[in-house]
């Protein structure tokens, strides 16, 4: 998968799970820009976007949540002096 440069007249969400039934859009490096055309100023957003199938995104999201839960458990065990 590849991040592609794109733009929009509307400020995009960093993670968009709702606008498509099949795809999740991840966005980064969102920058607000202005362009003057014939004396009128137009505002737009330029960013990098990655499209991921919803099923793949769901699997990765679960993996991230499991890793975070494990890190939380390890931290609590360390703080309580418990060896797992």
C-alpha positions as CSV (number, residue, x, y, z in Angstrom):
1,X,0.0,0.0,0.0
2,X,1.2,3.5,-0.8
3,X,0.5,6.9,0.6
4,X,-0.7,9.2,-2.1
5,X,-0.7,13.0,-2.1
6,X,-4.2,14.5,-2.4
7,X,-6.2,17.6,-1.6
8,X,-9.7,18.5,-0.5
9,X,-11.8,21.7,0.0
10,X,-13.0,20.3,3.3
11,X,-10.7,19.5,6.3
12,X,-10.3,15.7,6.3
13,X,-10.4,13.5,9.4
14,X,-7.1,11.7,10.1
15,X,-9.0,8.4,10.2
16,X,-12.2,8.0,8.2
17,X,-14.0,4.7,8.8
18,X,-17.5,5.9,7.8
19,X,-17.5,7.4,4.3
20,X,-17.0,4.1,2.5
21,X,-18.6,0.6,3.1
22,X,-15.4,-1.1,2.0
23,X,-12.4,1.2,2.7
24,X,-10.8,3.0,5.6
25,X,-8.9,6.2,4.8
26,X,-5.9,7.1,6.8
27,X,-4.5,10.7,6.4
28,X,-1.3,12.4,7.6
29,X,0.6,15.6,7.0
30,X,-2.6,17.5,6.7
31,X,-1.8,21.1,5.8
32,X,-4.2,24.0,5.2
33,X,-3.3,26.0,2.1
34,X,-4.6,29.0,0.2
35,X,-4.6,29.7,-3.5
36,X,-5.5,33.0,-5.2
37,X,-7.4,32.6,-8.5
38,X,-8.6,35.7,-10.4
39,X,-8.4,37.8,-7.2
40,X,-10.3,35.3,-5.0
41,X,-8.7,33.4,-2.3
42,X,-9.6,29.7,-2.0
43,X,-8.7,27.6,1.0
44,X,-8.0,23.8,0.7
45,X,-6.2,21.0,2.5
46,X,-3.3,19.0,1.1
47,X,-2.4,15.7,2.7
48,X,-1.2,12.1,2.2
49,X,-3.8,9.4,2.1
50,X,-3.7,5.6,2.5
51,X,-6.6,3.5,1.5
52,X,-7.0,0.2,3.5
53,X,-9.7,-2.4,3.1
54,X,-12.0,-2.4,6.2
55,X,-11.3,-6.1,7.0
56,X,-7.5,-5.5,7.0
57,X,-7.9,-2.3,9.1
58,X,-10.0,-4.2,11.6
59,X,-7.4,-6.9,12.0
60,X,-4.6,-4.3,12.5
61,X,-6.7,-2.4,15.0
62,X,-7.2,-5.5,17.1
63,X,-3.5,-6.3,17.0
64,X,-2.7,-2.7,18.2
65,X,-5.2,-3.0,21.0
66,X,-3.8,-6.3,22.1
67,X,-0.3,-4.9,22.1
68,X,-1.5,-1.9,24.1
69,X,-3.3,-4.1,26.6
70,X,-0.1,-6.3,27.0
71,X,2.0,-3.2,27.6
72,X,-0.5,-2.0,30.2
73,X,-0.4,-5.3,32.0
74,X,3.4,-5.4,31.9
75,X,3.6,-1.9,33.3
76,X,1.2,-2.7,36.2
77,X,3.1,-5.9,37.0
78,X,6.3,-3.9,37.1
79,X,4.8,-1.3,39.4
80,X,3.4,-4.0,41.7
81,X,6.6,-6.0,41.6
82,X,5.0,-9.0,40.1
83,X,7.0,-11.2,37.7
84,X,4.9,-12.6,34.8
